[in-house]
Amino acid sequence: MPETFAHLLEFFANPRPEREYEIKIDAPEFTCLCPKTGQPDFATIRIRYVPKARCVELKSLKLYLWSFRDQGHFHEAVTNQILDDLVALLAPLRMLVEGDFWVRGGIKTVVEAKYQAK
């Protein structure tokens, strides 16, 4: 897997840690490169999570997602990498990251990666 830019991610303290609530984030302009062909892959990245003590800061998330633009990633790998980096930063109660990739070569791919705190 190419270099990760998890260091770009920032967080802030959950303003209501006593309450369980869900945060939904859609990033419809995600791009990365196909590691086989070098062609661009386009996707909507959907992030759903129930925070514990931390919430992701959105500008840092945008910059983090942009960091994938010039790197080759398989759909499955990039979706799981985003989940891993966000879980490491936030330690949420639950998180789902969905990579909804555009049709390419007649095939549409949707990858869901999930995390559940123990």
N, C-alpha and C positions, 0 to 999 in steps of 0.2 A: 504494500500500500504506500502511495506517495506521502510526502510530509503532511502532517496534520497541523492545523492552525488553531488548536484549542486555546492557545495563549491569548487569542483575540477575544474570547468570551469573558464577559463580566456579569456580575449578579448584584442584586440589592436585597435587603432584608424583606422577607414576606411581611406585608403590612397587617395581615390577619392570620397569624400562624395557628390560632385557636380554632379556626374554621376550615373545614375541608371544602375546597372549591376547585374548579377546573379552569385552566388557562388554555385557550385555543389560538394557535398561531398558524397562518398560512403564508407561505413564501412562493408565489406563483412564477417567479422569474429565475428559478435555480437553473444553473448550467454546469456541466462538467464535460469532460472529453471521453469518448469511447477509448478504452485502452488498446483495443485491437486495430481500429481504423483511424483514430485521431479526430474523428468527426464529432461535432458537438451533440450532446444529449441535453434535452430540455425537460424540466419537471416542475411540478408543484410539490414542495415539501410541506407537509402538514405535521405540526407538533401539538400534541395534547398532553397536558400533565397536571397533576395535583401536587402543588408545592408543599414542602415541609417548611424549612427555615429560609429558603432562598428562591428568588425569581430571576429569570434571565433578563438582562438589560437588552432591549430590542436593537439599538444601534450596533452594539457589539455582535449580536446574532446576525444582523445583516452583513457586517464585514466578514464574519466567520463564513457564512454561506457563500459570499462572493469569492472567498479564497479558493474554492474548488474549481473555478472557471477554467483555469489553465492546466488542470491535472487530469490524468486518466484514471477513471474509476468505474468498476462494474456497478450496476444499479444496487445490487445486494450489498456490496461492500460499503458504498458511500452512505446508504441509509443506516446501516449498523454503526458506522463510524460516527455519524451525527448523534445517534442515540448514546453511544458510549461516552462521547465528549460531554454531552449535556448532563448525563447521569453523574459523571465524575464531578462536574461543576456544582450541580444543584442538589444531589441526593434527594430526589423527589419521592413522594409516596408511590406514585405510578406515573409512567410516561409511555406514550406511543409516538413513534416517528413513522410517517408514511411518505414514501417516495413514489409519486404518481407521474411516471415518465411518459412522454409523448410517444405516439406511434412512430416506429422507425423500422423500415424493412417489412412493413405489414404486421408488426408485433407490438402490442402495448404491454408494458410491465408496470405493476403496482407492487411495491415491497413494503410490508409492515414489520417493524421491529418493536418489541414491547419490553418494558421493565416493570417489575413489581417489587417493592421493598419487602424484605422479610420481616 
